[in-house]
Amino acid sequence: MRRLHPLLACLCGLLASRVQAQPPARSLGVTVFPVGAYVLSDTEGGREAGYSAGLAWSYRREASLLEVGGHVASSRQLTEATPMSLRITPPGPRRVRPYLGLGLSLMVAHALREEGATRSLQLGAELCGGFDVELGGGLFLSAEARYQNFSATGSPFAGERQALSSGFLGLGMHL
């Protein structure tokens, strides 16, 4: 038993130094998207297009395959947000990091399209994809495309749906 004490002490020392030497690398990224465009397709087949700007965030650990992100974007006609989406991305540090994600989105139209219409919060699903290119110094360029499918009424399970397709280019910073 006395022979195990030095061995256990060495093993504990090695494990403790290993744990202290490599804390998990985490990254919170905030991106400003000053350049964005969208196309909104309604239930009757009509389309509305415009320019948009947005703000996005993401949180990831270098060794993880998943990251959490979200965004808010606004234009003259509408504001849409995805508070949280789960994204799949390659683990580890990379100069170019692609991702693909799913989330739950919210949309509010600013202008009423019909005279009898009421403003309502519309719920829907989002599919997003994009990539970040590291520039150094904690800065990165970001490009993102999103497809969102919203209820045309206040009920998220209504059969009448409208689609919002959008693309954004921006500059981000790791905090």
Order of alpha helices (4+ residues) and beta strands (2+ residues): alpha-beta-beta-beta-beta-beta-beta-beta-beta
